[in-house]
Amino acid sequence: MKARFARLPDGRSLAYDEYGDPGGTPLLNCHGGLTGRRDIEGCDRAAREAGVRVISPDRPGIGRSDRRPGRRLLDWPEDVVSLLDSLGVNRFGVLGWSAGGAYAAACASALQGRVSAVALVASVIPADWPGMTGEINRMDRFLMRRSTGAPRMNRAILKTMGATARRMPRPFRRLSLVSLDEPSRRALRDGPASSFSGPIAEGLRDPRGVLDDYRVLASPWGFDPAGIGQPVHIWQGESDGMLPAVWAERLAARIPDSELRMCRDEGHFLALTHYPEIFATLRSRAADRDGAGDPGNSLRGAIRASRGPTNDRSEPDLQERSSRGIGRRPRSGPDAAAGVASMRAPDMTILHEGCEDGRIVASAPAVVAVPTQGRDRARGPVSAPR
């Protein structure tokens, strides 16, 4: 698919692709890290069947979008408004996978009058939440820490990675799958190698933009997720090898109107097998008519109001969670045999862990039962997108 371009007010170009039903419910995709707008190209059939129009842009400096040096997370909603205004889209849902979860949350926070609902899939958490930088996989941690230093070496690493993905897609995929979690390997084995390697090669065209992305990932979000007012649906694979599954619980406990789906025997790439559910959920939440008001003025006001600390006041830190028994296997009782731990999570709805039928088994205030396996520090592959 040939990239399309939108001209932004400051003269930059923003590249984007569209998938699914051109007349369907608009959905903005916020791609993961080490990839770009094409990370969702496998969704086309599911989006068409769900009646969803997926709009997937490259972030600044990623893929074919012009770079914006010094950009911050809350600069992204401004670009989104310009893009969607040019397409005649007012109300829309937002999907963010992995590192893209931060950008989806930023859109929800800054564009509350336009975003109808949010899906966070295997999402990162704010960098200033306790434990984030120590628990993320080694490659992401390395690039986060070096995003502002040793630019030549870092650019060389990313340039080599992109060239390998472009010139040797088959070996690149094979090497990448070795260190992924088994459910993700299963999901990615089928199909041509180019469907995995191509979006990565495209996303790494400009290593400077990729390092910008990691600098943003390593920075505070600039808003409190507790201020997100739209429905937020969180999907998380219990066997995720890229980031701890407990991060999804922490986001759900912090965001008021949230729904957490812990998916058994799923990994970091669970979106590939759950697009129909994700699209159906967001479409059902979408408004039937466009919102009112001036998008530009409302955006500027929302961003001014949302800037501020993202301290995790209501979310216990890792030591407190451990002392309270949260995230640890119970020593006795029925939960010990099942290998689950309980966490009190007000204002949160928990869905069936198997993720097959979406059956609600608990609602706020809820006791969340989640498997304790796979909670160790995530150690992902060197070259897989996240």
VENWOMO-V412188 format. One record per residue. N is the residue number from 1. SS is DSSP state (2 for helix, 1 for strand, 0 for the rest). PHI is phi as a letter, one per 20 degrees, with the letter a starting at -180 (NA if undefined). BURIAL is b if it has 24 or more other ideal C-beta (glycine too) atoms within 12 Angstrom, else e. Layout:
# VENWOMO-V412188
n->[N | N]
ss->[SS | SS]
phi->[PHI | PHI]
burial->[BURIAL | BURIAL]
This chain:
# VENWOMO-V412188
n->[1 | 2 | 3 | 4 | 5 | 6 | 7 | 8 | 9 | 10 | 11 | 12 | 13 | 14 | 15 | 16 | 17 | 18 | 19 | 20 | 21 | 22 | 23 | 24 | 25 | 26 | 27 | 28 | 29 | 30 | 31 | 32 | 33 | 34 | 35 | 36 | 37 | 38 | 39 | 40 | 41 | 42 | 43 | 44 | 45 | 46 | 47 | 48 | 49 | 50 | 51 | 52 | 53 | 54 | 55 | 56 | 57 | 58 | 59 | 60 | 61 | 62 | 63 | 64 | 65 | 66 | 67 | 68 | 69 | 70 | 71 | 72 | 73 | 74 | 75 | 76 | 77 | 78 | 79 | 80 | 81 | 82 | 83 | 84 | 85 | 86 | 87 | 88 | 89 | 90 | 91 | 92 | 93 | 94 | 95 | 96 | 97 | 98 | 99 | 100 | 101 | 102 | 103 | 104 | 105 | 106 | 107 | 108 | 109 | 110 | 111 | 112 | 113 | 114 | 115 | 116 | 117 | 118 | 119 | 120 | 121 | 122 | 123 | 124 | 125 | 126 | 127 | 128 | 129 | 130 | 131 | 132 | 133 | 134 | 135 | 136 | 137 | 138 | 139 | 140 | 141 | 142 | 143 | 144 | 145 | 146 | 147 | 148 | 149 | 150 | 151 | 152 | 153 | 154 | 155 | 156 | 157 | 158 | 159 | 160 | 161 | 162 | 163 | 164 | 165 | 166 | 167 | 168 | 169 | 170 | 171 | 172 | 173 | 174 | 175 | 176 | 177 | 178 | 179 | 180 | 181 | 182 | 183 | 184 | 185 | 186 | 187 | 188 | 189 | 190 | 191 | 192 | 193 | 194 | 195 | 196 | 197 | 198 | 199 | 200 | 201 | 202 | 203 | 204 | 205 | 206 | 207 | 208 | 209 | 210 | 211 | 212 | 213 | 214 | 215 | 216 | 217 | 218 | 219 | 220 | 221 | 222 | 223 | 224 | 225 | 226 | 227 | 228 | 229 | 230 | 231 | 232 | 233 | 234 | 235 | 236 | 237 | 238 | 239 | 240 | 241 | 242 | 243 | 244 | 245 | 246 | 247 | 248 | 249 | 250 | 251 | 252 | 253 | 254 | 255 | 256 | 257 | 258 | 259 | 260 | 261 | 262 | 263 | 264 | 265 | 266 | 267 | 268 | 269 | 270 | 271 | 272 | 273 | 274 | 275 | 276 | 277 | 278 | 279 | 280 | 281 | 282 | 283 | 284 | 285 | 286 | 287 | 288 | 289 | 290 | 291 | 292 | 293 | 294 | 295 | 296 | 297 | 298 | 299 | 300 | 301 | 302 | 303 | 304 | 305 | 306 | 307 | 308 | 309 | 310 | 311 | 312 | 313 | 314 | 315 | 316 | 317 | 318 | 319 | 320 | 321 | 322 | 323 | 324 | 325 | 326 | 327 | 328 | 329 | 330 | 331 | 332 | 333 | 334 | 335 | 336 | 337 | 338 | 339 | 340 | 341 | 342 | 343 | 344 | 345 | 346 | 347 | 348 | 349 | 350 | 351 | 352 | 353 | 354 | 355 | 356 | 357 | 358 | 359 | 360 | 361 | 362 | 363 | 364 | 365 | 366 | 367 | 368 | 369 | 370 | 371 | 372 | 373 | 374 | 375 | 376 | 377 | 378 | 379 | 380 | 381 | 382 | 383 | 384 | 385 | 386]
ss->[0 | 0 | 0 | 1 | 1 | 1 | 1 | 0 | 0 | 0 | 0 | 0 | 1 | 1 | 1 | 1 | 1 | 1 | 1 | 1 | 0 | 0 | 0 | 0 | 1 | 1 | 1 | 1 | 1 | 1 | 0 | 0 | 0 | 0 | 0 | 0 | 2 | 2 | 2 | 2 | 2 | 2 | 2 | 2 | 2 | 2 | 2 | 2 | 2 | 2 | 0 | 1 | 1 | 1 | 1 | 1 | 1 | 0 | 0 | 0 | 0 | 0 | 0 | 0 | 0 | 0 | 0 | 0 | 0 | 0 | 0 | 0 | 2 | 2 | 2 | 2 | 2 | 2 | 2 | 2 | 2 | 2 | 2 | 2 | 2 | 2 | 0 | 0 | 0 | 0 | 0 | 1 | 1 | 1 | 1 | 1 | 1 | 0 | 0 | 2 | 2 | 2 | 2 | 2 | 2 | 2 | 2 | 2 | 2 | 2 | 0 | 0 | 0 | 0 | 1 | 1 | 1 | 1 | 1 | 1 | 1 | 0 | 0 | 0 | 0 | 0 | 0 | 0 | 0 | 0 | 0 | 2 | 2 | 2 | 2 | 0 | 0 | 2 | 2 | 2 | 2 | 2 | 2 | 2 | 2 | 0 | 0 | 0 | 0 | 0 | 2 | 2 | 2 | 2 | 2 | 2 | 2 | 2 | 2 | 2 | 2 | 2 | 2 | 2 | 2 | 2 | 2 | 0 | 2 | 2 | 2 | 2 | 2 | 2 | 2 | 2 | 2 | 2 | 0 | 0 | 0 | 2 | 2 | 2 | 2 | 2 | 2 | 2 | 2 | 0 | 0 | 0 | 0 | 2 | 2 | 2 | 2 | 2 | 2 | 2 | 2 | 2 | 2 | 0 | 0 | 0 | 2 | 2 | 2 | 2 | 2 | 2 | 2 | 2 | 2 | 2 | 2 | 0 | 0 | 0 | 0 | 0 | 0 | 0 | 2 | 2 | 2 | 0 | 0 | 0 | 1 | 1 | 1 | 1 | 1 | 1 | 1 | 0 | 0 | 0 | 0 | 0 | 0 | 0 | 0 | 2 | 2 | 2 | 2 | 2 | 2 | 2 | 2 | 2 | 0 | 0 | 0 | 1 | 1 | 1 | 1 | 1 | 1 | 0 | 0 | 0 | 0 | 0 | 0 | 0 | 2 | 2 | 2 | 2 | 2 | 2 | 2 | 2 | 2 | 2 | 2 | 2 | 2 | 2 | 2 | 0 | 0 | 0 | 0 | 0 | 0 | 0 | 0 | 0 | 2 | 2 | 2 | 2 | 2 | 2 | 2 | 2 | 2 | 2 | 2 | 2 | 0 | 0 | 0 | 0 | 0 | 0 | 0 | 0 | 0 | 0 | 0 | 2 | 2 | 2 | 2 | 2 | 2 | 0 | 0 | 0 | 0 | 0 | 0 | 0 | 0 | 0 | 0 | 2 | 2 | 2 | 2 | 2 | 0 | 1 | 1 | 1 | 1 | 1 | 1 | 0 | 0 | 1 | 1 | 1 | 1 | 0 | 0 | 0 | 0 | 0 | 0 | 0 | 0 | 1 | 1 | 1 | 0 | 0 | 0 | 1 | 1 | 1 | 1 | 1 | 1 | 0 | 0 | 0 | 0 | 0 | 0 | 0 | 0 | 0 | 0 | 0 | 0 | 0 | 0 | 0]
phi->[NA | e | f | d | c | d | e | e | g | e | n | f | d | d | e | b | c | c | c | n | e | g | d | e | f | f | c | e | e | d | f | f | e | l | b | b | g | e | f | d | f | f | e | g | f | f | f | f | f | e | m | d | d | e | d | c | e | f | f | g | n | d | l | d | e | f | f | c | g | m | f | d | g | f | f | f | g | f | f | f | f | f | f | f | f | f | e | m | d | d | e | b | e | c | c | c | d | l | f | f | f | f | f | f | f | f | f | f | f | e | c | f | e | d | e | e | a | c | c | d | d | l | e | f | d | g | f | e | f | g | n | g | f | e | d | f | f | f | f | f | f | f | f | f | f | d | f | d | c | l | f | f | f | f | f | f | f | f | f | f | f | f | f | f | f | f | e | c | f | f | f | f | f | g | f | f | f | g | d | e | f | f | g | f | g | f | f | d | f | f | n | f | f | f | f | e | f | g | f | f | g | f | f | e | g | c | g | f | f | f | f | g | f | f | f | f | f | e | d | g | f | n | b | e | g | f | e | f | e | e | f | c | d | d | d | b | e | f | d | g | e | e | b | f | f | f | g | f | f | f | f | f | f | e | e | g | e | c | c | d | d | e | d | f | l | c | d | f | e | f | g | g | d | c | g | g | f | f | f | f | f | f | f | f | e | f | f | f | c | f | f | d | o | e | g | f | f | f | f | f | f | f | f | f | f | e | f | q | f | d | g | e | g | e | d | f | f | f | f | f | f | f | f | e | n | e | n | d | f | f | e | b | n | f | f | f | f | e | m | c | c | d | b | f | c | f | l | c | d | d | d | g | f | f | m | e | d | m | f | f | d | b | c | f | f | c | d | e | d | c | f | e | f | m | e | f | g | f | c | e | f | f | d | e | f | b]
burial->[e | e | b | b | e | b | e | b | e | e | e | b | b | b | b | b | b | b | b | b | b | e | e | b | b | b | b | b | b | b | b | b | b | b | b | b | b | b | b | b | b | b | b | b | e | b | b | e | e | b | e | b | b | b | b | b | b | b | b | b | b | b | b | b | b | b | b | b | e | e | b | b | b | b | b | b | b | b | b | b | b | b | b | b | b | e | e | e | b | b | b | b | b | b | b | b | b | b | b | b | b | b | b | b | b | b | b | b | b | b | b | b | b | b | b | b | b | b | b | b | b | b | b | b | b | b | b | b | b | b | b | b | b | e | b | b | b | e | b | b | b | b | b | b | e | b | b | e | e | e | e | e | e | b | b | e | b | b | e | e | b | b | e | b | b | e | e | e | b | e | e | b | b | e | e | b | b | e | b | b | b | e | b | b | b | e | b | b | e | e | e | e | b | e | b | b | b | b | b | b | b | b | b | b | b | b | b | b | b | b | b | b | b | b | b | b | b | b | b | b | b | b | b | b | b | b | b | b | b | b | b | b | b | b | b | b | b | b | b | b | b | b | b | b | b | b | b | b | b | b | b | b | b | b | b | b | b | b | b | b | b | b | b | b | b | b | b | b | b | b | b | b | b | b | b | b | b | b | b | b | b | b | b | e | b | b | e | e | e | e | e | e | e | e | b | e | e | b | b | e | e | b | b | e | e | b | b | e | e | b | e | b | e | e | b | b | e | b | e | e | b | e | e | e | e | b | b | e | e | e | e | e | e | e | e | e | e | e | e | b | b | b | b | b | b | b | b | b | b | b | b | e | b | e | b | e | e | b | e | e | e | b | e | e | e | b | e | b | b | b | b | b | b | b | b | e | b | b | b | b | b | b | b | b | b | b]
